[in-house]
Amino acid sequence: MDNKKLKIYFTSDTHGYFYPTTYGDVLPKNVGLFSCIPNWEKDENTLIIDGGDVLQGNAFSYFTNHVPKSSKILADIMNDCGYDYYTLGNHDFNYGLEYQKEYRDNHNGHCVCQNVLDDAGNHLYPYEIKVMPNGLRVGIVGIVTDYVNVWEKKENLVGVQVVDPFIEAQKALSELKGKTDINICIYHGGFEADLDTGRRLTESTENVGYKICEELEFDILLTGHQHMSVDGRFITSRTGHKTYVVQPLDAAKEYHLIEIDVVDNNNIMVTSEKIKADYKLAKTAVTVTVSKDENNTDSIEKVEPLYEKYMFYENKVQDWLNQPIGTLSRALLPSDKLDMAYNGTPIADFINRVQLYFSGAQVSAVGLANDIAGFKEKVSTRDIIATYPFPNTLVVFNISGKNLKLAMERSAEYFAYDSDGKLTISDKFLSPKVEHYNYDYFAGVDYKIDPSKPIGSRIVKLEYQGKPVTDEQMLTLCLNNYRASGAGEYPMYKECTIAKEINIEMVELLMEYFRMNPVIEV
């Protein structure tokens, strides 16, 4: 085989970000696929690949699900961006399998997700071998973190099973042996270890990217899920095989351009470049369609600006976001993350207030997204979506005082002290993935955290209605279904019994609260 080249453009975790906006305001930002693709140069030996999590995550994706109720819009955009292959992300299950199916059915790219099986154990989206025009045989395997089973509502997984991604990737790789020149794994998951030292950072199996590199022999591992920027680098396996890995930031803030040379003896040379989104380019993104004449031959190419092509939907989203829904006595705006966690924030207080109202629980807990807009005095739909971007519903648990305190102790691990003795945020919540959302704010109880105490003994006060909470005391606790699953290292919730489930998205409940209370005293 002669020296053969392959070029890859890779994105992941776009979460519905196509236009250069975060939807928290109307100012352009360096995000969105339209801010990336003008620089893409696709020839016949190029693959454009996505690592999953397209269907949920921002106002645009929320709108398409709730108003036109169609994921075809999202598939059309991905088609116009030229995607050839994609895997599924955990959030691609959030709106149900029918919505996901509509997306897949309308997507011109190939879905590869080896560890999603039907109930009979058949692979629904198996690996593919792509023979490039230059003769290069490329094995392409997709996998998604099996923590989908932990987080997702059971009704959204009826008829499918998400099994161990490592085992399925291993099986696929063994089947590809001898049939390909290069093997690529698209993993909607990230790394559980420090990439420089190999030191394990978490005991969770949510992310097994480092294990894949250590024990399997993929040539390229394209990762996502963690929303962290990983420069291209090789990781050497226990057998000496080198796997080249990358991961882009979320929301199409950047993409990776990977260029691969495969030489006669199957030695692989890889270079990559991480390129930031630039909103100044967004309006230059175009798609080319070729129409047919009556003889079914290509007649004319139509070049269409993508920015304008989908502006009808974008304008609808913006109009919908601008709708006023209520008034607060004062604005509730975010401050520094550490300040909010240590001193409390009225944003969490308000969300807890709504959770308590609709649940009737005695206690409420809420985690805030990594990026939140807060609520202006005149509250719009934009404020709601930009402050609570998750598709969560609510669960009410019967919880013992002992387990409630354990949950609060887990949140209290958020704090640490630096070498100068200054209070800071623990690395556990910043690496390998930024997880401010795993710090929970509680309401309905009076409690105090002392960060100077050892982990596990930082809750120095916990009272309900003026009396200390005992280990045996039973309370009702309202929290979202994500946290109720034990996600975020809250295993104590798995010991609780369910008192009630409220299967209405929290965004809807926040809007309903304003409809019921148009003017709210904070």
C-alpha positions, 0 to 999 in steps of 0.5 A: 500500500502506498502512503495514503492520507485521511483528513478528519474534522471532529466536533462533539457535544454541540448541544444544539449550538449552531448559531453564534449565541449562547441565548443568555443574551443577543450578543454574538459569541464564539460558539456554534457550528456556523462559526466553525464550518466556513474553514472546513475544506472537504475533499474525497478523502475527508471525513466529518465526524461528530461525537454525540449530544446534538439533540438537547442542551440549549434554547434552540434544541429545546424549542425544536422539541417543544414547539415544532416537535421535530428533530428533522431540523437538527438533522438537516443542519448536520447534513448541510454541515457535511457530517459523514459519521456520528455516534449517540451521546447520553443526552440524545436519549433525553427526548425519547427514542422516537425523537432520536429515530426521526433525527437518525432517519433524516441524518445522511451520516452513518450512526455508529454506536456499538454498545446500543443493542435491541432487547434481543442483543442485536447491534442497532448501530454497528461499526462500519468499514469505510474504503476511501477513494484513495484505497485506505480502509478505515474501521469506524466504531462508535460507543456511548458511556453506559451511564445512560442507564443511570441517568435516563428515564426508563421510558426513554430506553424501552426496547434498547439496552446500553451495555458496557462500551469497553467490551463492545469496542473490544469485540468490534476491534477484534472483528476489524483485525486484518480488514482495515488499515486504520481503526477509529473509535468515536467515544461519547465519554472521556478520560478517568485518568490524568493524560500526562501521568496516568494517575486515576482521577475517579473510581467511576466507570462513567469515563473509560477513555484511558482504559481504552488506550491502555488495553485496546489498540485503536489508532484514533480515539475521538472523545467527548462528553466531558466538555474539556479541551484535549490537545491531540496526543498519543497515549501508549498502551501496555503493549506499546501501541500508540493511540492518538486522542483528542477532545473538543470543547462543547457548544462547537466552541472549537473543533479538531482538524486531524491529518493522518498519513498511513504508510506501507507498513501501517505506521501511522503519522498523525498531526492535529490542530485545535481551531476555535470558533469565530463568530465573524465567520458564521454568516459565510457558512454555505451549503451546496445543493445539486439539482437534477434535470428531467434526465436525472443528471446534475444540472445546477449547483445552488449555493445557499448561506446556512446562516440565512437558510435556518434563520426562520427557526432562529428568529422563532427561537429568539421571539419565543425567548423574549416572551415576558413571563413574570416579574421579580421584586429584584433581579437574581444574578449569578456571582463567582462560583465559590462565592455562591457556594459558600455564601448561598445564592438567591438563584438556587433559593428561588429554584428550591422554592419552586421545587418545594411548591410543586412537590410539597416536600419538606426539603429541596436540593438543586445543583446549578449548571456550570453556566447560568444567566440568572433571572432579570427583574422582568423575567423572560423565557430566555432567563428560564432556559439559560438558567435551567438548561437540563430536561430534568423532572422531579423526584421526592424521596423518603430520606433518613437524617443520616442519608440527608447529612451524607448527601450534604457532606458530599456537596461540602467536598466542593471546598478546599484550601490552596497552598496559601490557606485560601478557600478555593474549589476542590480539584475534584469538581474541576478535573477531569471535568468541570462539575459545578453542577454537582454541588447542591444547595439545600432548602427547608433545613438550616445547615452550616458547612465548615470547610476547615473540617475534614471531608465527611465531617463538614456539616456542623449544623443541621436542623429542621424547624429549629430542632437538630435532625437525627440519623433516624428522622425521616424527611421528604426531599425533592430533587431532580431525576439526575441526582436521584439516580445517584449521579455525581457521587451521591450513592446514598440516594439509592437507599431511599424510597420514592414518595412521589414523581413529578414527570413534568420538566423543571423548565415547565414548572418554573414557567408555570410558577410565574404564570400562577404568580406573575409578580413575585417577592424575592 
